[in-house]
Amino acid sequence: MRRRLTVVQLLPALQSGGVERSTLEIVQALVEAGHRAIVVSAGGRLLPQLQAAGGEHIQLDIGKKSLLSLTRIGALRRILRDVQADIVHARSRLPAWLGHWALAGMPAEQRPRWLTTMHGLNSPSRYSRIMTSGERVICVSDTVRQYLLQHYPETDPGKLRVIARGIDPAGFPRRQAVNHAARAEIARQYPQLSGTAPLLLLPGRGTRLKGHEDALKLLAAVRAQGSDARLWMPGAREVGREAYLAELETRAARLGVSDAVAMTAPTMAIAQAYAMSDLVLQLSRKPEAFGRTVVEALSVGAPVLGWAHGGVGELLAELQPEGAVPVFDTEALAARALQLLYYPPRMPLNMPYSLQAMQQATLSVYQELA
């Protein structure tokens, strides 16, 4: 029988985002496998979920970019010693630096094993290089692995492990057809989405990087071809991003599509949003490390259209090649959108990117080190 491990994950906070979600998913897997799962962070709104999963939390602000953070190295070292950590898993750059220095000050025979995960395509620098320092380095896609080796060629490829992010298929069940009942329900809240004409969906927070303006241009182009298409952008309306939202609203008015687009706060029912959509858009202007939207939408059975770069391009090439468009080619984007709307592609029968596969692969890396 494998011995019980104590695994400590380091990250800035437990607020929201892909890093935090992956952290909680691994906490769940560790606890279910009989191991001890500890997270060191500044805390946040996801703390109750962590505790409900059986994980432990130790509050220490290891994510604030300040010289004061250096004073927390000793405290972190004491935590790792007191909990008798077997493995320390860093998921972000500053926590990784503090964890690296904390371990360096421990006697070799007491030092836990060291693991890092590259969740993103951070700008290459000496600061970012710390994410390559793990005895094992998890890359969340092959895109990330290639990026790492390109920018840090001295890294030993043998210590890299590609473990793609995964979803719980039960949370994104395959639809039989477009869910018009759910569409009618959301249209009562947002009349711009009324009708049975095609619904385009662009989920994403209120930042220019998510490609909201490209989606507005696409909507205008599709409507110019005679379609009464509508566009829903959940997440575009975000506290603190009012100026950006006003910019988008002005752009929509100039394009003549204001009455056909809803820019809303994020939806908690994203699976239902996919189920009511005719086409899901992933138009991030910066290459993404993975592209969870692609996997979630295709699991539900909604076609995806996106730029062919980063993790999104990687996933589309594998799962639905018709949805990949040369980067920033807006004419090709409009043509492909019309093609996918009128001739929906065949959906993949099986979704290889499952949450369980991601959890088990990560636990296997822990066992490698243990």
Buried (B, 14 or more C-beta within 10 A) or exposed (E): EEEEBBBBBBBBBBBEBBBBBBBBBBBBBBBEBEBBBBBBBBBBEBBEBBEEBBBBBBEBBBBEEEEEBEEBBEBBBEBBBEBEBBBBBBBBBBBBBBBBBBBEEBEEEEBBBBBBBBBBBBEEEEBBBBBBBBBBBBBBBEBBBEBBBEBBEEBEEEBBBBBBBBBEBEEBEBBEEBBEEBBBEBBEEBEBBBBEBBBBBBBBBBBEEBBBBBBBBBBBBBBEEEBEBBBBBBBBBBEEBEEBBEBBBEBBEEBEBBEBBBBBEBBEEBBBBBBBBBBBBBBBBBBBBBBBBBBBBBBBBBBBBBBBBBBBBBBBEEBBEBBBBEBEEEEEBBBBBBBBBEEBBEBBEEBEBBBEBBBBBBBEBBEEBB
